[in-house]
C-alpha cells in the first residue's frame, strides 16, 4: 500500500460474546460456522491484586485481561510498554451508579466510584498493576473509538520507535441510558504493535483515506456483533489476522477512514 504507515503486530487479546480469548476466538473468526454466540463472561483479571479486582468493574477487568493476553503472546514485559486505551463509553455501569447517587437527597458518593469515573481508569489500574511508568493515552471517538485508538497507537509506535499496547473495550449501559445508547454486550480486544514490522507475527499497513465504506463481516451474526458494539468494529481486522483476506476500511470520524492491509 503506497504511502502507508507500517507496523508489526506481535500480540493479540480478545474477549467478547462466544470469544473467550484469542487462542480460541481465532478459530471461530477464521471459520464463523464454529462461532456460537453466548453472553460475555468477564473473568477476574489475575494481574490485579485481589483488592483492586474487587473495586474494579467489568471494564477494567476485561481491559486488563485482554492486555495480559497480548503481552503474553508477544513475550514482552508489560512494564516496558507505552499504552493507548480507547473506549466509546468508559465505565457505563459506574456512570449509572454515580447518577443514582446524585439523584438522592444526600448525594453521597463512594470514593471508589469517583476514582473509577475517569476515562483513564482502566489505564491507571493497568499501569499500577504492572509497575509501569511508561506513557499512556486514553481517548474516545464515539463509535469510531477503535479506529481512533489504532491510529493513535500506530502513530506513537512509529514516531517514538517503541512498542505500543492498544486496548479497546465497550460494554452496555444499564437502563434508562441503555435505551438511548444501546450496546449489545461487552467486547474488548488488545493489539501489541512493534515499530519493526519484520520482527512481528503480522505486518499491518495503515493509510488515511476518505469516502470509503466500512468493511463488514461476511457472516451475518458476526456482522450484527460488529454493528452492535463500538469496540467490535475491530472484528474485520481481527478476522484478517485469523485468516488472510483483502484490504479493509475502518471509519475514523466524519468522512475519514483507515485503509488497512494485513500481511503474515
Backbone as JSON, one array per atom type, in Angstrom:
{
  "sequence": "XXXXXXXXXXXXXXXXXXXXXXXXXXXXXXXXXXXXXXXXXXXXXXXXXXXXXXXXXXXXXXXXXXXXXXXXXXXXXXXXXXXXXXXXXXXXXXXXXXXXXXXXXXXXXXXXXXXXXXXXXXXXXXXXXXXXXXXXXXXXXXXXXXXXXXXXXXXXXXXXXXXXXXXXXXXXXXXXXXXXXXXXXXXXXXXXXXXXXXXXXXXXXXXXXXXXXXXXXXXXXXXXXXXXXXXXXXXXXXXXXXXXXXXXXXXXXXXXXXXXXXXX",
  "N": [[0.86, -1.18, 0.0], [0.82, 2.03, -1.07], [2.44, 4.84, 0.39], [1.75, 4.24, 3.02], [1.61, 3.86, 6.63], [3.59, 1.59, 8.41], [3.54, -1.09, 10.61], [4.27, -3.71, 13.0], [2.38, -6.48, 14.33], [2.49, -8.15, 17.25], [1.18, -9.38, 19.31], [-2.07, -10.38, 20.48], [-5.15, -9.8, 22.1], [-8.37, -10.91, 23.19], [-11.82, -10.7, 23.96], [-15.19, -11.45, 24.11], [-18.67, -11.91, 23.1], [-19.08, -15.31, 23.06], [-16.41, -15.51, 22.51], [-13.81, -16.25, 24.1], [-11.09, -15.87, 24.42], [-8.09, -14.99, 22.57], [-6.75, -17.27, 21.57], [-8.71, -19.28, 21.33], [-10.75, -17.84, 20.13], [-9.69, -17.12, 17.67], [-9.96, -19.33, 15.91], [-12.75, -19.4, 15.62], [-13.2, -16.94, 14.38], [-11.84, -17.29, 12.0], [-13.35, -19.29, 10.86], [-16.49, -18.76, 10.83], [-18.64, -20.5, 11.16], [-18.03, -22.03, 13.28], [-18.41, -20.45, 15.41], [-20.2, -19.77, 18.3], [-22.52, -17.82, 19.63], [-22.57, -16.42, 22.84], [-23.42, -14.88, 25.96], [-21.02, -12.49, 27.09], [-18.64, -13.4, 29.47], [-16.82, -12.05, 31.99], [-13.72, -12.79, 33.13], [-12.03, -12.71, 36.34], [-9.39, -10.37, 36.56], [-6.37, -11.62, 36.79], [-3.96, -10.35, 36.95], [-4.37, -8.11, 38.49], [-4.16, -7.04, 41.93], [-5.97, -8.63, 44.64], [-7.64, -6.84, 46.09], [-7.86, -4.68, 44.31], [-9.15, -5.98, 42.19], [-11.66, -6.43, 43.29], [-12.6, -3.83, 43.56], [-12.59, -2.86, 41.02], [-14.57, -2.6, 38.04], [-16.34, -4.44, 35.4], [-15.32, -3.29, 33.02], [-12.64, -2.57, 33.6], [-11.56, -5.06, 34.43], [-11.92, -6.59, 32.08], [-10.41, -5.1, 30.23], [-7.81, -5.2, 31.34], [-7.48, -7.95, 31.25], [-7.45, -8.63, 28.43], [-5.27, -7.13, 27.67], [-3.24, -8.43, 29.07], [-3.31, -10.92, 27.74], [-2.31, -10.18, 25.2], [0.28, -9.26, 25.81], [1.44, -11.59, 26.87], [1.34, -13.3, 24.65], [3.06, -11.94, 22.93], [5.38, -12.01, 24.35], [6.6, -9.92, 25.72], [7.71, -7.61, 28.23], [5.33, -6.22, 30.36], [5.68, -3.89, 31.83], [7.31, -2.29, 30.37], [6.0, -1.07, 28.31], [4.51, 1.47, 26.37], [1.12, 2.73, 26.31], [-2.12, 2.77, 24.74], [-5.37, 3.39, 25.51], [-8.68, 2.94, 24.59], [-12.12, 3.83, 24.38], [-15.58, 3.98, 23.76], [-17.43, 4.41, 25.71], [-16.33, 4.43, 28.27], [-16.7, 3.56, 31.68], [-19.74, 2.48, 31.9], [-21.47, 1.33, 33.77], [-20.54, 2.22, 36.23], [-20.95, 4.94, 35.8], [-23.76, 5.01, 35.73], [-24.35, 4.29, 38.39], [-23.23, 6.44, 39.78], [-24.88, 8.5, 38.86], [-27.28, 7.66, 40.0], [-26.63, 8.02, 42.7], [-26.29, 10.8, 42.79], [-28.86, 11.57, 42.35], [-30.13, 11.21, 44.72], [-31.29, 12.63, 47.86], [-29.17, 13.02, 49.73], [-26.85, 12.88, 48.25], [-24.45, 11.42, 48.52], [-21.28, 10.05, 47.75], [-19.39, 7.29, 46.78], [-15.92, 6.98, 47.34], [-14.49, 5.13, 45.81], [-16.18, 4.76, 43.61], [-15.98, 7.31, 42.52], [-13.26, 7.39, 41.84], [-13.21, 5.45, 39.83], [-14.6, 6.73, 37.86], [-13.29, 8.27, 35.99], [-12.07, 8.62, 32.61], [-9.67, 7.4, 32.08], [-9.42, 5.3, 33.83], [-9.11, 2.47, 33.47], [-6.59, 2.37, 32.25], [-5.06, 3.4, 34.34], [-5.35, 1.42, 36.38], [-4.07, -0.7, 35.04], [-1.38, 0.25, 34.6], [-0.51, 0.67, 37.21], [-0.72, -1.94, 38.23], [1.19, -3.37, 36.71], [3.44, -2.01, 37.3], [4.33, 0.13, 35.72], [5.88, 3.01, 34.36], [5.62, 4.11, 31.94], [4.56, 6.09, 29.03], [1.06, 6.88, 28.64], [-2.01, 6.97, 26.9], [-5.41, 7.88, 26.9], [-8.42, 7.7, 25.15], [-11.4, 8.76, 23.34], [-13.68, 8.24, 20.75], [-16.36, 8.08, 20.08], [-18.44, 5.97, 18.17], [-16.32, 5.29, 16.56], [-14.12, 4.63, 18.06], [-12.33, 2.46, 18.15], [-10.94, 2.67, 15.69], [-9.87, 5.25, 16.03], [-8.22, 4.81, 18.28], [-6.46, 2.92, 17.19], [-5.16, 4.38, 15.15], [-3.87, 6.33, 16.71], [-2.18, 4.68, 18.27], [-0.57, 3.44, 16.29], [0.69, 5.7, 15.21], [2.14, 6.69, 17.46], [3.79, 4.47, 17.91], [5.48, 4.42, 15.65], [6.5, 7.05, 15.6], [7.91, 7.22, 17.98], [9.46, 5.02, 17.87], [9.02, 2.57, 19.35], [7.5, -0.22, 21.09], [3.91, -0.35, 21.35], [1.04, -0.78, 23.27], [-2.23, -1.36, 22.46], [-5.48, -1.04, 23.74], [-8.87, -1.76, 23.73], [-12.22, -1.31, 24.74], [-15.69, -1.83, 25.25], [-18.92, -1.72, 26.82], [-22.35, -2.48, 27.83], [-24.65, 0.15, 28.84], [-26.62, 0.34, 31.83], [-30.25, 0.42, 32.08], [-31.83, 3.63, 32.58], [-30.28, 4.61, 30.47], [-29.4, 2.84, 28.59], [-31.43, 2.59, 26.72], [-31.14, 4.87, 25.22], [-28.54, 4.73, 24.34], [-27.85, 2.09, 23.03], [-25.94, -0.77, 23.55], [-24.85, -3.94, 22.75], [-23.4, -5.97, 24.16], [-20.5, -6.83, 26.16], [-17.36, -6.15, 24.7], [-13.96, -6.6, 24.09], [-10.62, -5.92, 23.07], [-7.11, -6.29, 22.33], [-4.08, -5.09, 20.93], [-0.69, -5.59, 20.33], [1.69, -3.54, 19.21], [4.56, -3.26, 17.09], [7.4, -1.31, 16.1], [9.09, -2.35, 14.18], [8.13, -4.0, 11.56], [8.96, -6.35, 10.37], [9.78, -7.99, 12.42], [7.62, -9.1, 13.64], [4.58, -11.08, 14.16], [2.53, -10.49, 12.38], [2.22, -8.14, 9.67], [1.15, -4.81, 9.44], [-0.33, -2.44, 7.44], [-1.23, 0.94, 7.28], [-3.25, 3.5, 6.14], [-4.5, 6.79, 5.77], [-7.64, 7.57, 4.48], [-10.54, 8.66, 2.58], [-14.12, 8.81, 2.27], [-14.68, 6.07, 2.12], [-16.44, 3.0, 2.24], [-17.35, 1.23, 5.22], [-15.65, -1.74, 6.15], [-17.19, -4.91, 6.36], [-18.33, -7.81, 8.2], [-18.53, -10.94, 6.67], [-20.12, -13.01, 7.61], [-23.38, -13.11, 8.88], [-24.16, -13.07, 11.62], [-21.81, -12.36, 13.0], [-21.47, -9.88, 11.83], [-23.66, -8.57, 12.91], [-22.79, -8.38, 15.55], [-20.55, -6.75, 15.17], [-21.77, -4.36, 14.44], [-23.23, -3.89, 16.69], [-21.7, -3.29, 18.94], [-19.47, -0.78, 19.74], [-16.61, -1.21, 20.14], [-16.34, -3.61, 18.82], [-16.03, -2.98, 16.2], [-13.56, -3.64, 15.51], [-13.6, -6.21, 14.51], [-13.42, -6.94, 11.62], [-10.64, -6.51, 11.16], [-9.53, -8.25, 13.08], [-10.47, -10.66, 12.06], [-9.0, -10.7, 9.69], [-6.47, -11.11, 10.74], [-6.81, -13.67, 11.71], [-7.38, -15.06, 9.43], [-6.07, -14.7, 6.29], [-7.0, -12.02, 4.1], [-8.68, -9.66, 1.87], [-7.93, -6.07, 1.56], [-8.92, -3.63, 4.07], [-11.34, -1.27, 5.43], [-11.82, 1.15, 7.89], [-14.09, 3.28, 9.4], [-13.26, 6.57, 10.55], [-14.2, 8.93, 11.92], [-16.11, 11.71, 10.74], [-15.8, 11.98, 7.24], [-13.58, 10.48, 7.02], [-11.42, 7.61, 6.83], [-9.67, 4.63, 7.83], [-7.5, 2.91, 5.81], [-6.56, -0.42, 5.61], [-4.14, -3.01, 5.44], [-3.23, -6.38, 5.86], [-0.49, -8.48, 6.42], [1.21, -11.62, 6.57]],
  "CA": [[0.0, 0.0, 0.0], [1.71, 3.17, -1.23], [2.25, 5.93, 1.35], [1.13, 3.75, 4.26], [2.38, 3.62, 7.84], [3.73, 0.13, 8.54], [3.94, -1.58, 11.92], [4.03, -5.13, 13.2], [1.51, -6.89, 15.43], [3.13, -9.32, 17.84], [0.31, -9.98, 20.3], [-3.5, -10.06, 20.36], [-6.04, -10.23, 23.18], [-9.76, -10.88, 22.73], [-12.9, -11.14, 24.84], [-16.48, -10.98, 23.62], [-19.7, -12.95, 23.09], [-18.61, -16.54, 22.44], [-14.99, -15.35, 22.18], [-13.27, -16.18, 25.45], [-9.72, -15.37, 24.33], [-7.63, -15.03, 21.17], [-6.37, -18.62, 21.16], [-9.9, -20.0, 20.89], [-11.53, -16.99, 19.25], [-9.09, -17.08, 16.33], [-10.56, -20.36, 15.07], [-14.12, -19.0, 15.32], [-13.17, -15.84, 13.43], [-11.42, -17.83, 10.71], [-14.47, -20.09, 10.35], [-17.62, -18.34, 11.67], [-19.56, -21.61, 11.45], [-17.61, -22.59, 14.56], [-18.68, -19.47, 16.46], [-21.5, -19.89, 18.96], [-22.63, -16.62, 20.45], [-23.03, -16.56, 24.22], [-23.1, -13.65, 26.69], [-19.64, -12.37, 27.53], [-18.33, -13.6, 30.88], [-15.53, -11.4, 32.25], [-13.01, -13.45, 34.23], [-11.24, -11.78, 37.16], [-8.07, -10.08, 36.0], [-5.4, -12.13, 37.77], [-2.87, -9.39, 37.04], [-4.68, -7.14, 39.53], [-4.27, -7.54, 43.3], [-7.35, -9.0, 45.0], [-8.39, -5.65, 46.48], [-8.16, -3.92, 43.09], [-10.15, -6.73, 41.42], [-12.98, -6.2, 43.89], [-13.01, -2.45, 43.35], [-12.71, -2.59, 39.58], [-15.74, -3.15, 37.38], [-16.06, -5.3, 34.24], [-14.49, -2.6, 32.03], [-11.23, -2.69, 33.99], [-11.15, -6.47, 34.4], [-11.83, -7.03, 30.69], [-9.29, -4.41, 29.59], [-6.57, -5.78, 31.85], [-7.4, -9.33, 30.77], [-7.01, -8.71, 27.03], [-3.9, -6.59, 27.63], [-2.38, -9.53, 29.52], [-3.22, -11.89, 26.66], [-1.45, -9.66, 24.14], [1.67, -9.24, 26.3], [1.89, -12.97, 26.98], [1.55, -13.81, 23.3], [4.22, -11.27, 22.35], [6.56, -12.29, 25.14], [7.21, -8.66, 26.11], [7.42, -7.18, 29.59], [4.25, -5.23, 30.37], [6.12, -2.65, 32.47], [8.11, -1.5, 29.43], [5.17, -0.72, 27.15], [3.57, 2.59, 26.29], [-0.21, 2.2, 26.07], [-3.26, 3.57, 24.29], [-6.65, 2.8, 25.9], [-9.75, 3.64, 23.87], [-13.45, 3.34, 24.69], [-16.64, 4.94, 23.45], [-18.32, 4.57, 26.85], [-15.73, 4.37, 29.6], [-17.37, 2.59, 32.55], [-21.14, 2.93, 31.95], [-22.11, 0.87, 35.0], [-20.14, 3.18, 37.26], [-21.65, 6.19, 35.48], [-25.15, 4.83, 36.17], [-24.4, 4.31, 39.86], [-22.98, 7.82, 40.2], [-26.11, 9.27, 38.58], [-28.24, 7.29, 41.04], [-26.22, 8.67, 43.95], [-26.54, 12.24, 42.68], [-30.32, 11.8, 42.35], [-30.62, 11.07, 46.08], [-31.21, 13.89, 48.62], [-27.89, 13.21, 50.43], [-25.8, 12.98, 47.23], [-23.2, 10.85, 48.99], [-20.62, 9.37, 46.65], [-18.3, 6.41, 47.17], [-14.62, 7.35, 46.77], [-14.12, 4.16, 44.76], [-16.96, 5.1, 42.41], [-15.41, 8.52, 41.93], [-11.98, 7.01, 41.23], [-13.47, 4.7, 38.6], [-15.42, 7.5, 36.92], [-12.47, 8.95, 34.98], [-11.98, 7.82, 31.39], [-8.42, 6.65, 32.05], [-9.38, 4.38, 34.98], [-8.54, 1.18, 33.08], [-5.15, 2.58, 32.06], [-4.46, 3.56, 35.65], [-5.26, 0.11, 37.02], [-3.06, -1.49, 34.34], [-0.02, 0.73, 34.82], [-0.17, 0.41, 38.61], [-0.57, -3.38, 38.42], [2.43, -3.87, 36.1], [4.55, -1.18, 37.74], [4.81, 0.86, 34.54], [5.96, 4.46, 34.32], [5.67, 4.48, 30.52], [3.47, 6.98, 28.63], [-0.25, 6.29, 28.41], [-3.03, 7.85, 26.34], [-6.78, 7.36, 26.91], [-9.19, 8.54, 24.24], [-12.76, 8.36, 22.97], [-14.12, 8.78, 19.46], [-17.72, 7.56, 19.91], [-18.46, 4.65, 17.53], [-15.06, 5.04, 15.86], [-13.06, 4.64, 19.06], [-11.28, 1.51, 17.79], [-10.12, 3.27, 14.63], [-9.12, 6.35, 16.63], [-7.16, 4.25, 19.1], [-5.48, 2.28, 16.33], [-4.36, 5.42, 14.51], [-3.01, 6.9, 17.75], [-1.15, 3.7, 18.65], [0.37, 3.29, 15.17], [1.47, 6.93, 15.12], [3.09, 6.7, 18.56], [4.73, 3.38, 17.71], [6.47, 4.8, 14.64], [7.15, 8.32, 15.95], [8.81, 7.02, 19.11], [10.17, 3.75, 17.59], [8.9, 1.71, 20.52], [6.23, -0.96, 21.11], [2.75, 0.29, 21.97], [-0.08, -1.69, 23.54], [-3.56, -0.77, 22.25], [-6.54, -1.77, 24.43], [-10.17, -1.15, 23.41], [-13.29, -2.03, 25.43], [-17.01, -1.2, 25.44], [-19.94, -2.58, 27.41], [-23.65, -1.8, 27.85], [-25.19, 0.95, 29.93], [-27.9, -0.09, 32.4], [-31.37, 1.34, 31.83], [-32.52, 4.02, 31.35], [-29.4, 5.11, 29.42], [-29.27, 1.83, 27.53], [-32.43, 2.86, 25.68], [-30.63, 5.96, 24.38], [-27.24, 4.33, 23.8], [-27.86, 0.63, 23.15], [-24.75, -1.56, 23.23], [-25.39, -5.28, 22.94], [-22.67, -6.82, 25.1], [-19.12, -6.38, 26.33], [-16.36, -6.61, 23.74], [-12.66, -5.99, 24.35], [-9.51, -6.5, 22.33], [-5.82, -5.62, 22.52], [-3.06, -5.34, 19.92], [0.64, -5.11, 20.73], [2.3, -3.09, 17.97], [6.01, -3.09, 17.06], [7.83, -0.43, 15.0], [9.76, -3.17, 13.17], [7.11, -4.93, 11.08], [9.56, -7.63, 10.01], [10.04, -8.78, 13.62], [6.34, -9.42, 14.26], [3.8, -12.18, 13.56], [1.81, -9.93, 11.24], [2.54, -6.77, 9.26], [-0.06, -4.01, 9.25], [-0.16, -1.17, 6.73], [-2.34, 1.84, 7.61], [-3.25, 4.76, 5.38], [-5.72, 7.59, 5.97], [-8.37, 7.84, 3.26], [-11.83, 9.32, 2.79], [-15.22, 8.35, 1.44], [-14.63, 4.62, 1.95], [-17.43, 2.28, 3.05], [-16.77, 0.4, 6.27], [-15.59, -3.18, 5.9], [-18.17, -5.66, 7.12], [-18.11, -9.24, 8.35], [-19.38, -11.68, 5.73], [-21.09, -13.77, 8.4], [-24.42, -12.2, 9.35], [-24.18, -12.96, 13.08], [-20.65, -11.55, 13.38], [-21.74, -8.52, 11.39], [-24.54, -7.99, 13.92], [-21.95, -8.02, 16.7], [-19.74, -5.6, 14.77], [-22.61, -3.17, 14.44], [-23.91, -3.73, 17.97], [-20.77, -2.86, 19.99], [-18.45, 0.04, 19.09], [-15.29, -1.84, 20.13], [-16.35, -4.73, 17.89], [-15.62, -2.52, 14.86], [-12.27, -4.3, 15.27], [-13.76, -7.58, 14.01], [-12.82, -7.22, 10.3], [-9.19, -6.62, 11.29], [-9.23, -9.49, 13.79], [-10.68, -11.75, 11.11], [-7.87, -10.7, 8.76], [-5.35, -11.73, 11.44], [-7.1, -15.1, 11.83], [-7.43, -15.66, 8.09], [-5.71, -13.65, 5.33], [-8.08, -11.56, 3.24], [-8.41, -8.41, 1.16], [-7.77, -4.87, 2.36], [-10.05, -3.23, 4.91], [-11.55, 0.15, 5.7], [-12.47, 1.43, 9.16], [-14.44, 4.7, 9.56], [-12.46, 7.25, 11.58], [-14.77, 10.26, 12.11], [-16.52, 12.48, 9.55], [-15.73, 11.13, 6.06], [-12.27, 9.85, 7.01], [-11.37, 6.17, 7.09], [-8.37, 3.99, 7.8], [-7.31, 1.78, 4.9], [-5.67, -1.37, 6.27], [-3.74, -4.28, 4.79], [-2.55, -7.28, 6.8], [0.36, -9.49, 5.81], [1.8, -12.55, 7.54]],
  "C": [[0.9, 1.25, 0.0], [1.38, 4.27, -0.2], [1.68, 5.52, 2.68], [2.13, 3.77, 5.41], [2.42, 2.11, 8.07], [4.27, -0.23, 9.92], [3.75, -3.09, 11.94], [3.05, -5.35, 14.34], [2.09, -8.19, 15.98], [2.27, -10.02, 18.88], [-1.11, -9.5, 20.16], [-4.21, -10.57, 21.61], [-7.48, -10.06, 22.73], [-10.7, -11.38, 23.82], [-14.21, -10.57, 24.31], [-17.49, -12.12, 23.64], [-19.21, -14.21, 22.35], [-17.14, -16.51, 22.06], [-14.23, -15.16, 23.49], [-11.83, -15.69, 25.49], [-9.28, -15.5, 22.87], [-7.34, -16.45, 20.72], [-7.56, -19.41, 20.64], [-10.74, -19.15, 19.93], [-11.01, -16.93, 17.84], [-9.74, -18.11, 15.4], [-11.99, -20.0, 14.68], [-14.15, -17.87, 14.31], [-12.73, -16.31, 12.04], [-12.53, -18.63, 10.05], [-15.7, -19.79, 11.2], [-18.64, -19.44, 11.95], [-19.23, -22.25, 12.79], [-17.89, -21.64, 15.72], [-20.09, -19.65, 17.0], [-21.62, -18.73, 19.94], [-23.19, -16.95, 21.82], [-22.65, -15.28, 24.94], [-21.66, -13.65, 27.18], [-19.55, -12.55, 29.05], [-16.93, -13.04, 31.12], [-14.84, -12.12, 33.4], [-12.28, -12.42, 35.08], [-9.86, -11.59, 36.55], [-7.01, -10.48, 37.02], [-4.19, -11.2, 37.92], [-3.1, -8.39, 38.18], [-4.62, -7.77, 40.91], [-5.74, -7.76, 43.66], [-8.2, -7.79, 45.35], [-8.79, -4.84, 45.26], [-9.2, -4.64, 42.25], [-11.55, -6.49, 41.96], [-13.49, -4.79, 43.6], [-13.27, -2.15, 41.88], [-13.98, -3.25, 39.02], [-15.35, -3.99, 36.18], [-15.2, -4.62, 33.18], [-13.02, -2.79, 32.35], [-10.77, -4.13, 33.89], [-11.01, -6.98, 32.97], [-10.63, -6.39, 30.0], [-7.96, -4.99, 30.04], [-6.39, -7.21, 31.35], [-6.9, -9.44, 29.34], [-5.6, -8.14, 26.87], [-2.9, -7.67, 28.04], [-2.22, -10.58, 28.42], [-2.22, -11.44, 25.59], [0.02, -9.66, 24.56], [2.24, -10.65, 26.39], [2.21, -13.55, 25.61], [2.81, -13.21, 22.68], [5.51, -11.58, 23.09], [7.32, -11.03, 25.55], [6.81, -8.29, 27.53], [6.41, -6.05, 29.61], [4.72, -3.89, 30.92], [6.87, -1.74, 31.51], [7.3, -0.92, 28.28], [4.42, 0.59, 27.35], [2.2, 2.03, 25.92], [-1.14, 3.26, 25.49], [-4.51, 2.8, 24.68], [-7.75, 3.62, 25.24], [-11.09, 3.0, 24.18], [-14.47, 4.41, 24.33], [-17.46, 5.28, 24.67], [-17.59, 4.84, 28.16], [-16.44, 3.3, 30.4], [-18.83, 3.0, 32.73], [-21.87, 2.48, 33.21], [-21.79, 1.83, 36.14], [-20.84, 4.53, 37.05], [-23.1, 6.14, 35.97], [-25.27, 4.94, 37.69], [-24.12, 5.7, 40.41], [-24.21, 8.69, 39.98], [-27.18, 8.94, 39.62], [-27.91, 7.98, 42.37], [-26.53, 10.16, 43.92], [-28.03, 12.57, 42.69], [-30.92, 11.67, 43.74], [-30.46, 12.39, 46.84], [-29.83, 14.11, 49.25], [-26.74, 13.44, 49.45], [-24.45, 12.49, 47.75], [-22.59, 9.98, 47.89], [-19.46, 8.53, 47.2], [-16.99, 6.89, 46.55], [-14.18, 6.41, 45.66], [-14.89, 4.45, 43.48], [-16.36, 6.33, 41.73], [-14.09, 8.2, 41.23], [-12.2, 6.32, 39.89], [-14.23, 5.49, 37.56], [-14.6, 8.14, 35.81], [-12.25, 8.03, 33.78], [-10.7, 7.0, 31.33], [-8.3, 5.69, 33.23], [-8.73, 3.06, 34.6], [-7.03, 1.29, 32.88], [-4.45, 2.71, 33.39], [-4.3, 2.24, 36.38], [-4.14, -0.72, 36.38], [-1.65, -1.04, 34.69], [0.42, 0.53, 36.27], [0.12, -1.08, 38.82], [0.76, -3.9, 37.87], [3.65, -3.06, 36.51], [5.16, -0.36, 36.62], [4.79, 2.36, 34.76], [6.01, 4.97, 32.87], [4.47, 5.36, 30.15], [2.17, 6.22, 28.37], [-1.22, 7.35, 27.9], [-4.38, 7.16, 26.45], [-7.63, 8.28, 26.05], [-10.57, 7.94, 23.97], [-13.09, 9.01, 21.65], [-15.49, 8.19, 19.1], [-17.65, 6.2, 19.21], [-17.17, 4.31, 16.81], [-13.87, 4.99, 16.81], [-11.98, 3.6, 18.77], [-10.36, 2.1, 16.72], [-9.27, 4.41, 15.18], [-7.97, 5.85, 17.48], [-6.07, 3.61, 18.27], [-4.57, 3.31, 15.67], [-3.4, 6.06, 15.51], [-1.87, 5.95, 18.1], [-0.12, 3.52, 17.54], [1.28, 4.52, 15.07], [2.52, 6.99, 16.22], [4.18, 5.65, 18.35], [5.85, 3.79, 16.75], [7.21, 6.08, 15.02], [8.19, 8.13, 17.04], [9.65, 5.75, 18.98], [10.2, 2.85, 18.83], [7.58, 0.95, 20.45], [5.14, -0.18, 21.82], [1.64, -0.75, 22.11], [-1.38, -0.92, 23.39], [-4.61, -1.65, 22.92], [-7.86, -1.03, 24.19], [-11.27, -1.98, 24.08], [-14.55, -1.19, 25.48], [-17.96, -2.22, 26.05], [-21.23, -1.79, 27.58], [-23.85, -0.89, 29.05], [-26.38, 0.2, 30.54], [-29.01, 0.86, 31.91], [-31.38, 2.43, 32.91], [-31.6, 4.46, 30.22], [-29.22, 4.12, 28.28], [-30.25, 2.09, 26.39], [-31.96, 3.95, 24.72], [-29.3, 5.61, 23.72], [-27.12, 2.82, 23.9], [-26.54, 0.0, 22.68], [-25.06, -2.99, 23.64], [-24.71, -6.08, 24.04], [-21.27, -6.22, 25.27], [-18.24, -6.98, 25.25], [-15.07, -5.87, 24.03], [-11.61, -6.68, 23.49], [-8.25, -5.68, 22.6], [-4.9, -6.03, 21.38], [-1.74, -4.79, 20.43], [1.42, -4.82, 19.44], [3.81, -2.92, 18.14], [6.39, -2.16, 15.91], [8.51, -1.18, 13.88], [8.78, -4.25, 12.7], [7.69, -6.3, 10.79], [9.81, -8.53, 11.2], [8.77, -9.29, 14.27], [5.65, -10.59, 13.54], [3.05, -11.73, 12.32], [2.37, -8.54, 10.92], [1.24, -6.04, 8.96], [0.31, -2.71, 8.57], [-1.41, -0.34, 6.94], [-2.18, 3.12, 6.81], [-4.57, 5.47, 5.6], [-6.35, 7.9, 4.63], [-9.68, 8.55, 3.56], [-12.86, 8.71, 1.85], [-15.25, 6.85, 1.21], [-15.7, 3.95, 2.8], [-16.73, 1.39, 4.06], [-16.75, -1.06, 5.84], [-16.56, -3.89, 6.84], [-17.74, -7.11, 7.25], [-19.06, -9.98, 7.4], [-20.44, -12.49, 6.45], [-22.09, -12.82, 9.03], [-24.41, -12.0, 10.86], [-22.99, -12.14, 13.57], [-20.83, -10.1, 12.96], [-22.68, -7.82, 12.37], [-23.77, -7.58, 15.16], [-21.1, -6.8, 16.37], [-20.53, -4.31, 14.86], [-23.17, -2.87, 15.83], [-23.03, -3.25, 19.11], [-19.67, -2.03, 19.33], [-17.07, -0.62, 19.03], [-15.2, -3.0, 19.15], [-16.17, -4.29, 16.44], [-14.25, -3.09, 14.51], [-12.41, -5.64, 14.58], [-13.2, -7.82, 12.61], [-11.3, -7.34, 10.35], [-8.81, -7.91, 12.01], [-9.45, -10.71, 12.9], [-9.53, -11.84, 10.11], [-6.62, -11.28, 9.42], [-5.55, -13.24, 11.55], [-7.05, -15.8, 10.48], [-7.14, -14.57, 7.07], [-6.88, -13.31, 4.41], [-7.72, -10.27, 2.55], [-8.23, -7.24, 2.11], [-9.05, -4.47, 3.05], [-10.17, -1.73, 4.98], [-12.32, 0.29, 7.01], [-12.82, 2.91, 9.22], [-13.68, 5.32, 10.72], [-12.9, 8.69, 11.72], [-15.01, 10.98, 10.77], [-16.46, 11.55, 8.33], [-14.37, 10.44, 5.95], [-12.39, 8.37, 7.31], [-9.92, 5.72, 7.11], [-8.4, 2.85, 6.79], [-6.25, 0.87, 5.51], [-5.36, -2.54, 5.35], [-2.94, -5.08, 5.79], [-1.74, -8.29, 6.0], [0.97, -10.34, 6.9], [3.31, -12.57, 7.39]]
}
